[in-house]
């Protein structure tokens, strides 16, 4: 890097002084035989105090640096600084106060007097390099070649406050192991001890600052934020860490990321403000120094961008530049991080008692005095731009009458860090002096000598420093040179006069280490003391998408950050009982998702119930059929001696009515919750009842055919084979075969209750498992076979004389029966759940009603409505008329 090369050249330029620390310079490099002289001298603003050991300091006392044009036709002019900063001068004086306090402390560094050389870096890297070179090479114009006496180089440097400056200077000073203890450089890159082995700091690293900002965002659930950062090492490294931590620790997203222009280009600033206005992110995180941020805030005020919650980094969270009435509508309610505020006893009196002198090494005090009292020590001097001539400074002006940032003790933040940095170096030197020979940390257990002290020896003790300030804060450094981190949380609140005051509302700190691992960050916030610059007086909502409630899952929107998503309801059978879940969980097998999909509930148990309309209808039909059978049976019993009843074996008619009654009643076994016994009985009862009915009809048909044949001469012997005993035996034999089929089926694979979850996903169909499809098919097949034979015989006998016309009714009844059961098979297979049971019940009822009506309705019609036709003469008369 160019600045490293520059510093090497600067070191070489002043090598005569630098080399004098260790060895006599080469004679060829000296202007004279007895002394060595500096080849040039920087014009720097500074303060000096001699001592046994010198501590260097770098501070930003001026805001601007003016570099004259370089023509190289004459000796180049030195740059000069403008715009004095009272707050930064207070920080420099705090270092002087700390050294004065240490020198007066008999218990810390006894018999050793500390001095200091402080320089102003004017917020420019080139000036900071010049100051650093002056610190490490010494400032005496000449050195004796005999004993190399003179002002010793500094044993450590407090500063630089800028991250970029610290990176550049420490990368070179680290080669010589000169310790630097910065009080304001926060770049996380400076924690790299391989590149910056002698760098320490009393301010938290940006790594912790970013984590602290994320903690605030997390507290208020702000997941959709904008990021603006400065174009320097401070802003770039912090922005990179913010991107990583926001998503990694919190799951938040950056809506936009804009870098502030170095040259304060108006077009770039206006474009950034346009992005802020157009974005849906209500929270804007700004990691920048105040110099980069001023043009942006002016543009925000000019374009009236309100309704935004600003989050400030520590570099501008307490800056007085923004605490003006015209920025209150825009920046009121800002939350920010600030360096830990401390209290330093005696500092105010020390600041009020300084006086200017004529020593050029203390020219910065003279400049301060002139700025404070608007006077000049150079009488008769004219002012630029036609300003009126200033009064002459006497040096006796009263500082107590002035109220500026220099005398303000309410916000000792950076100054408190300076105080801790000086004491850290002092405690390191004190520990070094306490070393006992033979027990030291160096080679052969040696100790360092205060008279031949090397900077790297100070670094060793600085790594192990451990003390507590008078304010009660613990100071130590971890393996990366970082102090235990702590920040105050600030809130910008309105003053009665319309200005802004910065109020401390909380603290965020890094908990103690467990070994080398930090146990976490803790945020303590007084939410009741916060001021919100919104109409609702409540914290705003800043999310890309609202949280997905339970019962839904997040589906990321294509091409957008992870925080932008749609909420999709969980699929049927899945649930989600947490917010913002990315997936839904499948319910257990016997459970189903609730209507809101936020929990699993037991699946509805489905079966053909007596309580539902379908079950009630089928039950009523079954009972009606049974009652009809009973009624017909009663009619036949009452008129059992009439010709219509006695014709064609009345005993078979009674048996058929009884079997039909059983067919109607067996359907009740199909309705209701399946039980072990109902599952076993329902098909057996159905099969046996129907075989009994169909076999009775088959025998009746056979009797009709036999009677017809016996009326002819060639068939007179046929009737003896169809007497009453043969008819009973045939019915019993056919029924016994069905009973045997049922017994085998129940014995080998009995139907059992089954909770079936495959038919309908959302329900459990409680049904009777067949056990054996072959057994059920055999049962139905046997019934079908008997029905087919009966139908065939009845069909062939349909044209017999009227006195044997029952064959017509049997034919019609068997036609209905076969039609019902042929239709039953596809309907049964295609019906889901309980409806398959309803189809089977309906088939039983339909076929039973068909048999009952087709066979017995005509007979009941004659018996009850036309009794005159219920005579043998009437029946035989019809037969003769036919002939």
C-alpha positions, 0 to 999 in steps of 0.5 A, a space after each residue: 500500500 502507498 501509505 506503507 511505502 510512504 512511512 518507510 521513506 519517512 523512516 529512512 528520512 529520519 534514520 539518523 535519529 532512529 538508528 541512534 537508539 541502537 548503534 552509531 550511525 555511519 560516518 558517511 551519513 553525518 554532516 559533521 564529525 561529532 553530531 547527527 542532525 535531522 534532515 527535515 522537520 515537520 510543522 505539527 500542532 502538539 503538546 509536550 512534557 518531559 519525563 523519564 519515559 515518554 508516551 506518545 499521543 495522536 488526536 483529531 484536534 482539527 477537522 480539516 487539512 490544507 495541502 499547499 500546491 507542490 511545485 518543487 521549484 522551491 522547498 515544499 510548504 508544510 500542510 496546515 490545519 483548520 477548524 478547531 474541535 473542542 471535544 477532541 482537545 478535551 481528549 488530548 488534555 485528558 491524556 495530559 491529566 492522566 499522566 499528571 495524576 499517575 506522576 502524583 500517585 506514589 503507588 503507581 510507577 514510583 520514582 519514575 516520571 512520565 512525559 508525553 508528546 501529543 500531536 494533532 493528526 488533523 483527520 488526515 492520513 498524511 498528517 498522522 504519518 508525519 506525527 507518528 514519524 516524529 513520535 518514534 524518531 524523536 524531535 531533537 535537532 541533533 544527537 551526540 555521536 558519543 553517548 547518543 543522548 537526547 529525548 528518547 523515543 516514545 515507549 507507546 502511543 495512545 491513538 490513533 482515533 481513526 481506523 484507517 490511520 491506525 491500520 496504516 501506522 500500526 502495520 509499520 510500528 508493529 514491525 518494531 513492536 511499538 505498542 499502540 493503544 487506540 481509544 477510538 479505532 473500532 475496525 474489526 480488522 485491527 483484531 488481527 494480531 498477525 498483522 497488527 501484533 502491537 495494537 490494543 484498544 480501549 474501545 470495543 471492536 466493530 464486531 461487537 458494535 454490529 452485534 449490539 446493533 443486531 441485539 437492538 433490532 432483535 429486541 423490536 423484531 425489526 427484520 427488514 432494515 436499510 444499511 448506509 455506511 461510510 466509504 472507509 475502513 470503519 464503514 466497509 468492515 462494519 457493513 460486511 460484519 452487519 450483513 453476516 450477523 443480521 442474517 446469521 444471528 437474527 434471520 433479518 435482511 438488508 433491504 438496501 445497502 448504500 455507501 456514502 460518497 467520499 466527495 459528498 457528491 450531491 447526485 449520489 447523496 440525492 439518489 441514496 435519499 431516494 432509495 430511503 424514501 422508496 424502500 418499505 424498510 422503516 429502520 435505517 442503520 447508519 455506520 459512518 463518521 459524522 463528516 460523511 453523514 452531514 450531507 446526507 442529513 441535510 438532504 433528508 431534511 430538505 426532502 422531508 423524509 420522515 417516518 424512519 427509525 434511525 440507528 446510529 453507530 457510536 461514531 455519530 450517536 452523540 455528535 452535537 452537530 446533529 442535535 439541532 432543532 431543524 433535524 428533530 422532525 427527522 432524527 428524533 427518536 434515533 437509537 444509537 450506541 455510544 462509548 461507555 460514559 465514565 467519570 474522572 475525578 479532578 479532570 474539570 479542575 485540570 482543564 480549567 487551570 491550563 494556561 498558554 505559554 510561548 513554547 512552540 512545542 505547546 502551540 496547540 494550547 495557544 491555538 485552543 486559547 485563541 479559538 476559545 476566546 476569539 483572540 490572538 497572541 500575534 498583535 497587529 495580525 490581520 484576519 482573512 476575508 475582511 474579518 475585523 481584527 481580533 483582540 489580543 490574548 492576555 493568557 489570563 482569560 477565565 475558562 470558567 466563564 465559558 460553556 463549550 464541549 471542552 468543559 462539558 463533563 456530562 458525556 465523558 466517553 472518548 475522553 474516558 477511553 483515553 484515560 483508560 488507555 494511558 492507565 493501561 500503559 502505566 500499569 504495564 510499565 508498573 508491572 514491568 518494574 515489579 519484575 524480580 531478576 531470575 523470575 522474569 518472562 524473558 530469556 533466562 528469566 531476565 527482566 526488562 530494565 527501565 533504562 534500556 527499555 525496548 518497546 516489545 517488552 512493554 507489549 508483553 506486559 500490556 497483553 497481561 494488564 488487569 486493573 479497575 478504574 476509579 469509576 469501577 470499570 474493569 480494564 484488560 485485553 483479550 488475545 486480540 488486543 480488544 477490551 471487554 466490550 460495553 456500550 451505552 444505548 442512547 435515544 435522541 429526545 426533544 428538549 423544550 427549546 426544540 433541540 435534541 438531547 441524547 438520553 441514556 436508555 440502556 446498556 449492552 455489554 459482552 459477558 465474561 469469557 469462558 476460556 477463549 469463548 464469549 458467553 454472549 451479549 446482554 442488552 438491558 433497555 428501559 423501554 418505558 423511557 424511549 421516545 418514538 418519533 411516530 404518531 402512535 408513539 410506539 416502535 414501528 413495524 419494519 418487516 418485508 413480510 408479516 410473520 406466518 401464523 401457526 397453520 401456515 409455512 413460509 414460501 420464499 419469494 423468488 428473487 427476493 431476500 429470505 425475509 420476503 415470503 408468502 404464507 401458504 397454508 399447510 396441506 391437509 393432514 399437516 400442521 404447524 404450531 409455531 410462527 414463521 416455520 418453513 415447513 409443516 409436520 405430518 400428523 400421526 396416522 390416526 390424527 388429522 389437521 385441525 381446520 386452522 392447521 395449527 394442531 392435530 386432532 383425532 380423525 373422525 371415526 366413520 361408520 354407518 351409524 344409527 344416528 345419521 340420516 342414511 343409517 336411520 333410513 336403512 333401519 326404518 326400511 329394514 324394520 318395515 320389511 320385517 313388519 311386512 313379512 310378519 303381516 303377510 305371515 299373519 294373513 297366510 296363517 289366518 287364511 291357511 285353509 284357503 286354496 290360494 294359501 294351500 296351493 303349491 305347498 303352503 309350508 314353503 310359503 311360511 318358510 320363505 316368509 320367515 327367511 325373508 324376515 331374517 333377511 330384513 333383520 340381518 341388515 341391522 348387523 351392518 349398521 352401527 359401530 363394528 364389533 367383533 361379533 357383528 363382523 362375524 355374524 353379519 355376512 354369515 346371517 346374510 348368506 344363510 338367510 338368503 340361501 334359505 329364501 332362494 332355496 325355498 323359491 327354487 323348490 317351489 319352482 321345481 314343485 310347479 314344474 313337477 305338478 305340471 308334468 304329473 298332469 300328463 300321462 308320461 309324467 305322472 311318476 314325477 310328483 312322487 319325487 317332490 313330496 313334502 319330505 323331499 321339499 324340506 330335505 332339499 331346502 335344508 340340504 341347500 342351506 346346510 351347504 351355505 352354513 358349511 361355507 360360512 363355518 369354514 370361512 369364519 374358522 380360517 379367516 374370520 372378519 374382524 373390525 378394522 380402522 381403515 385410513 386409506 379410503 379417506 385421508 381425513 377420516 378413519 373408516 371403521 369397517 369389517 375386514 373380510 378376512 378372506 375375499 375368497 370366502 366372501 366370493 364363495 358365499 355370494 357365488 353360491 347365492 348367485 348360483 341358486 338364484 340363476 337356477 331358480 330364475 331359469 326354471 321359473 322362466 321356462 315355466 312362465 307359460 304354464 296354465 293359470 292354476 300354476 301361474 306362480 311361476 310368473 311371479 317367481 320369474 319376476 322376483 328372480 329377475 329383480 333379485 339378479 338385477 340387484 345383485 349384479 349391480 351390487 358388485 361394481 357399486 360395492 367396489 366403487 363406494 368409499 368408506 361407510 357407503 360400501 356398507 350402505 350399498 350392501 344393505 340397500 342390495 339386501 333390502 331391495 332384493 328382499 322387498 323384490 321377493 316379498 312383493 313379487 311373490 306374495 303381493 298378488 296372493 294377498 291381493 286376492 285374499 284380502 280384496 277379492 275373497 270371491 276368487 279365493 275358491 277352488 272352483 274359481 281357480 279351476 274355472 279359469 283353468 277350464 276357460 283357458 283350455 
